[in-house]
């Protein structure tokens, strides 16, 4: 009967977890009091948790122009992290990279440039020739690099993204969604290799030479928005004016993505409104369940009569401001368990609610292992007791 009650408790917790999934989805669909009507699609997401705070057509597949380069930079950052790429590495421009048009730094076939200057040119000036040159340096060809971009998209779970090139040229098979771009942007913001470039308004490459080229950052928000950390603009005939912007205040970083605006001002106005909405209305909270609830769970047929417990996987949460103080904690745990017990084994759950809405859950786990008491262990204990008498 004890095991039936324990099983029922765990089933109840599982039902509450399902409630979390549906409740969070419903809440994420809440529309912000923000002017995003100028965009074909938009989303506001908190970077570390991936929680969507509001959106418009966020899963619609659309061209993304040079916002594409977020994925290009993500692959570069991962390679730097793995120490397979360095800013001091020297790349050589190919005929293919030289053939790029649009935003360029006029690389010539055979010209050598450091990876650091290529990345600076991509981040600040969205240089297409630098982007292809970097892709070829990393993967051998743009085609192979694009294959890696698509593999990374699959790894990130992006459902509405496909790349044909690494720069963002219009192509019917080159698309993403506001939500997918926000996920890409959040992944890139886990690295800090490009932070200085992202906030640089004006710089240059080939500095001090006859071919010195100025780099002007098209992200105008770096000059005026409080807490801005990046990220990437993009404009083509098919995509319109697009922007993925990130900003951090306190311990919360937000990602705002707007796609398909008709002009430059609209994309920044919409992004600013989204970010303002997020910072004005939400905060990052660390739940603190009661450690007094970490009672010892009885162990049957074990070398110990009970096992200590602890909380695990307590999630950081993005909640409406002021609701953190209203978090209520609901505990469910097995009443007893048969040995053996493995350290980290799930023995229950703590489910968190605000105003009867499930907002998260954490596991209650075994803090130690407990072996099963078998015949030989019983004999060993008897012998130890006998000789110590």
C-alpha positions, 0 to 999 in steps of 0.5 A: 500500500505504501508503494501505491501511495508513493506511485500516486504522489509521483503521478500527481507531480507528473500531471503538474509538470504537464500543467507547467508546459501548457501554462507557460505556453499560454502565458508566452502568447500574451501580447505585449503593449508594444508597437510591433505592427510594423513588422511581419513577425516579431518576438521578445525572449529572455536569453537564459531561459528561452522564455518567450514574453510576447510575439507576432507570427513568431513561427512564420518562415521569412527571409532574414537578410544579414541576420543570417550572420548570427549563425555564421558568428555562432559557428565561429565562436564555438570554434574559438571556444574549442581552440580551433580558431584564433583571432590571430589566424591568417585567412586568404581571400578566394575568387568566390569571396572576392565576387560578393556584392552588397556590404563589402570591405573590397577584399581582393583575391589572394589578399590575406587578413586576420580572422580577428579583422574578418570577424570585426568586419562582419560584426560591425559592417556586415561585410559579405566578402569577409563573411565568405572568406571566414566561412571558407577558412573554417570549412574549406568552402562556403557550401561546407560551411552552410552544411554546418550551419544547417546542422547547427540549426538542427542541433538547436532545435530550430524548426523553421530555419534553412540556410543556402548561403552564409551571408543572407542573400535572398533565396526561396530556400533561405529562411528563418523565423523570429523565434528561431533567430531569437534562439540563435541570438541567445546561443551566440550571447553565451560567448563574449568573444565579440562583445567589443565589436558589437558595441563599436560604432566606428572602426576600420581595417587595413588601418594606416594603409592606402586601402584603409576601410571604415566600418560603420555599425548599422545597429543604431541602438548601441548609441542610445539604448540602456543596456544594449549588448548587440546584435545584428541588422539585415536588409534586402528587397525580399526580407525588408528591414530586419533586426535582432537586438539584445540588451541586459539590465541587472541579471536579465538579458532579453532578445528582440527580433523583428522581421519584415519592416518597411524601413530602418526606423520601424525596425528599431522602434519595434525592437525598442518597444519590445525591450522596454516592455520586457524590462518594465514588466518582467524580472528574473527570479530564483525560487527558494523551496524550503530546505526543511522539506528535505526529510529523510526517505525510509529505505526498505531492505537497505544497509541504511534505514533511510536516505537523505534528500536534496533539491535538484534542477531548480530553474531560474524563472522569468516572472511578471514583476512582483510575482516572485513573492507570491510563489507557493511550493507544493511538495510530493515525494515517495513515502519509502523506497526499496534498496538499492538507491542510487545517488541522484535518483528521483524521489519526488518533486517540488512544484511551484505556482503563482496564483494557481498557475504552475510556473516550474518544478524541481526534483527531490533526489537522493543525496547519497547511494544506499546499497541493498542489504543481502545475505553476505552483508548481513553476515558481515554485520553479524561478524563485525558485531560479534568480534567487536563485542 
